[in-house]
Amino acid sequence: MKILSFTFIIGVIFLYFMNMAMLKTAIPNMEWIIHAGTRFLLGFFVMGVSCFYAKSLRFKNALKLILVIVILDYFYDYYIEAYRLNFQIILHGIYMLVWGALMGYLAASLRANKG
C-alpha cells in the first residue's frame, strides 16, 4: 500500500510541474482534465491491469487499442476546432499513459496479494 501511495504522490508532483512547464497553469480547464484523465485510465486499465498484470492482452494489441482511442480523441479535437497536436501535448499524454499503467499494475498486484 505504501508503494501505491508513494507512486501516486510522486506522479501528482510530476504532473504539477509538467502542467506548469507545458500549460503555464497548475490546474487546467475541465476539457483538458478529461483528456488527461482518459489517457490515465487507458494506461491504468488497458496497460497496467489487462496487459502487464493479468496478461489478457498482448503488449502489441494493448498499444494498438490505445493508439486507436487516442487518435479518435485527436480527431474529435480537430472536429470541434480545439486542435492541440504538438510535441508538448504528446509528451503529456505519454506521461499520463505511463503513470496510469504503473498505478494500474501496482493496484492490481496489491489487490491480488491481499486476497
One Martini backbone bead per residue (centre of mass of N, CA, C, O) as a GRO file, in nm:
protein
  115
    1MET     BB    1   0.055   0.064  -0.017
    2LYS     BB    2   0.298   0.256  -0.012
    3ILE     BB    3   0.377   0.241  -0.315
    4LEU     BB    4   0.112   0.358  -0.424
    5SER     BB    5   0.121   0.629  -0.275
    6PHE     BB    6   0.398   0.718  -0.375
    7THR     BB    7   0.329   0.711  -0.680
    8PHE     BB    8   0.101   0.915  -0.667
    9ILE     BB    9   0.253   1.157  -0.546
   10ILE     BB   10   0.476   1.175  -0.759
   11GLY     BB   11   0.282   1.205  -1.000
   12VAL     BB   12   0.152   1.473  -0.907
   13ILE     BB   13   0.410   1.637  -0.899
   14PHE     BB   14   0.489   1.597  -1.196
   15LEU     BB   15   0.224   1.709  -1.310
   16TYR     BB   16   0.254   1.993  -1.205
   17PHE     BB   17   0.522   2.058  -1.357
   18MET     BB   18   0.413   1.998  -1.640
   19ASN     BB   19   0.186   2.206  -1.639
   20MET     BB   20   0.368   2.453  -1.589
   21ALA     BB   21   0.553   2.412  -1.843
   22MET     BB   22   0.323   2.366  -2.072
   23LEU     BB   23   0.047   2.537  -1.964
   24LYS     BB   24   0.088   2.763  -1.729
   25THR     BB   25  -0.077   2.566  -1.525
   26ALA     BB   26  -0.188   2.377  -1.262
   27ILE     BB   27  -0.505   2.404  -1.346
   28PRO     BB   28  -0.685   2.303  -1.580
   29ASN     BB   29  -0.930   2.261  -1.765
   30MET     BB   30  -1.182   2.035  -1.804
   31GLU     BB   31  -1.104   1.930  -2.085
   32TRP     BB   32  -0.812   1.856  -2.007
   33ILE     BB   33  -0.883   1.658  -1.779
   34ILE     BB   34  -1.025   1.455  -1.962
   35HIS     BB   35  -0.785   1.383  -2.141
   36ALA     BB   36  -0.590   1.295  -1.914
   37GLY     BB   37  -0.785   1.085  -1.783
   38THR     BB   38  -0.807   0.901  -2.027
   39ARG     BB   39  -0.506   0.823  -2.036
   40PHE     BB   40  -0.488   0.712  -1.752
   41LEU     BB   41  -0.711   0.489  -1.782
   42LEU     BB   42  -0.578   0.343  -2.014
   43GLY     BB   43  -0.324   0.271  -1.859
   44PHE     BB   44  -0.453   0.129  -1.622
   45PHE     BB   45  -0.634  -0.092  -1.773
   46VAL     BB   46  -0.480  -0.180  -2.032
   47MET     BB   47  -0.181  -0.191  -1.930
   48GLY     BB   48  -0.172  -0.257  -1.622
   49VAL     BB   49  -0.394  -0.483  -1.600
   50SER     BB   50  -0.427  -0.642  -1.880
   51CYS     BB   51  -0.119  -0.664  -1.960
   52PHE     BB   52   0.083  -0.679  -1.709
   53TYR     BB   53  -0.087  -0.850  -1.508
   54ALA     BB   54  -0.305  -1.050  -1.662
   55LYS     BB   55  -0.229  -1.113  -1.968
   56SER     BB   56  -0.485  -1.061  -2.177
   57LEU     BB   57  -0.285  -0.872  -2.327
   58ARG     BB   58  -0.093  -0.779  -2.559
   59PHE     BB   59   0.117  -0.526  -2.605
   60LYS     BB   60   0.046  -0.467  -2.901
   61ASN     BB   61  -0.266  -0.458  -2.863
   62ALA     BB   62  -0.269  -0.234  -2.651
   63LEU     BB   63  -0.138  -0.017  -2.830
   64LYS     BB   64  -0.353  -0.020  -3.051
   65LEU     BB   65  -0.592   0.060  -2.877
   66ILE     BB   66  -0.475   0.327  -2.774
   67LEU     BB   67  -0.419   0.457  -3.049
   68VAL     BB   68  -0.711   0.467  -3.146
   69ILE     BB   69  -0.827   0.639  -2.915
   70VAL     BB   70  -0.633   0.883  -2.945
   71ILE     BB   71  -0.698   0.949  -3.240
   72LEU     BB   72  -0.999   1.002  -3.191
   73ASP     BB   73  -0.946   1.237  -2.998
   74TYR     BB   74  -0.799   1.418  -3.208
   75PHE     BB   75  -1.035   1.429  -3.407
   76TYR     BB   76  -1.226   1.568  -3.213
   77ASP     BB   77  -1.056   1.822  -3.176
   78TYR     BB   78  -1.064   1.899  -3.474
   79TYR     BB   79  -1.375   1.919  -3.502
   80ILE     BB   80  -1.396   2.143  -3.251
   81GLU     BB   81  -1.139   2.334  -3.280
   82ALA     BB   82  -0.903   2.199  -3.055
   83TYR     BB   83  -0.622   2.192  -3.178
   84ARG     BB   84  -0.337   2.005  -2.993
   85LEU     BB   85  -0.089   1.912  -3.188
   86ASN     BB   86   0.198   1.864  -2.996
   87PHE     BB   87   0.475   1.776  -2.832
   88GLN     BB   88   0.378   1.840  -2.539
   89ILE     BB   89   0.109   1.684  -2.554
   90ILE     BB   90   0.230   1.409  -2.614
   91LEU     BB   91   0.404   1.390  -2.357
   92HIS     BB   92   0.169   1.411  -2.160
   93GLY     BB   93   0.021   1.155  -2.259
   94ILE     BB   94   0.251   0.958  -2.198
   95TYR     BB   95   0.266   1.012  -1.898
   96MET     BB   96  -0.026   0.925  -1.832
   97LEU     BB   97   0.006   0.634  -1.932
   98VAL     BB   98   0.242   0.546  -1.751
   99TRP     BB   99   0.117   0.616  -1.479
  100GLY     BB  100  -0.135   0.438  -1.514
  101ALA     BB  101   0.015   0.169  -1.553
  102LEU     BB  102   0.159   0.167  -1.280
  103MET     BB  103  -0.095   0.190  -1.103
  104GLY     BB  104  -0.241  -0.061  -1.213
  105TYR     BB  105  -0.031  -0.272  -1.140
  106LEU     BB  106  -0.013  -0.211  -0.835
  107ALA     BB  107  -0.313  -0.247  -0.767
  108ALA     BB  108  -0.341  -0.541  -0.867
  109SER     BB  109  -0.110  -0.668  -0.697
  110LEU     BB  110  -0.218  -0.581  -0.418
  111ARG     BB  111  -0.495  -0.718  -0.442
  112ALA     BB  112  -0.383  -1.011  -0.483
  113ASN     BB  113  -0.219  -1.025  -0.210
  114LYS     BB  114  -0.473  -0.997  -0.021
  115GLY     BB  115  -0.665  -1.233  -0.168
   0.00000   0.00000   0.00000
